[in-house]
């Protein structure tokens, strides 16, 4: 998934779905790296909603 910043609820839901698909990825794999990046994006989005 090629996304830099989550700006809408639709993007947020799509990223959450992709994270679910990536759960269980092997550490060090490209999928694991994507999982880490997407998790960071979700945290940033959720922080903005709560502030």
C-alpha positions as CSV (number, residue, x, y, z in Angstrom):
1,X,0.0,0.0,0.0
2,X,1.5,3.3,-1.1
3,X,0.2,6.0,1.3
4,X,2.2,8.6,3.1
5,X,-0.4,10.2,5.3
6,X,-3.9,9.1,6.3
7,X,-6.3,12.0,5.7
8,X,-9.8,10.4,5.5
9,X,-11.8,7.8,7.3
10,X,-11.9,5.8,4.1
11,X,-8.1,5.7,4.0
12,X,-8.0,4.9,7.7
13,X,-10.3,1.9,7.2
14,X,-8.3,0.7,4.2
15,X,-5.1,0.9,6.1
16,X,-6.6,-1.0,9.0
17,X,-7.7,-3.8,6.6
18,X,-4.2,-4.0,5.1
19,X,-2.7,-4.2,8.6
20,X,-5.0,-7.1,9.3
21,X,-3.8,-8.8,6.2
22,X,-0.1,-8.3,7.2
23,X,-0.4,-9.6,10.7
24,X,1.9,-12.5,11.2
25,X,4.5,-11.2,8.7
26,X,8.0,-12.5,9.3
27,X,10.3,-10.0,11.0
28,X,12.6,-8.5,8.4
29,X,10.4,-9.2,5.4
30,X,9.0,-6.5,3.1
31,X,5.6,-7.3,4.5
32,X,6.8,-6.7,8.1
33,X,8.3,-3.4,7.1
34,X,5.0,-2.3,5.5
35,X,3.2,-3.4,8.6
36,X,5.4,-1.2,10.8
37,X,5.0,1.8,8.5
38,X,1.3,1.5,8.3
39,X,1.0,1.0,12.1
40,X,2.9,4.3,12.5
41,X,0.5,6.0,10.0
42,X,-2.5,4.8,12.0
43,X,-1.0,6.0,15.3
44,X,-0.4,9.4,13.8
45,X,-3.9,9.6,12.4
46,X,-5.4,8.5,15.7
47,X,-3.3,11.0,17.6
48,X,-4.6,13.9,15.4
49,X,-8.2,12.8,16.0
50,X,-7.8,12.8,19.8
51,X,-6.0,16.2,20.0
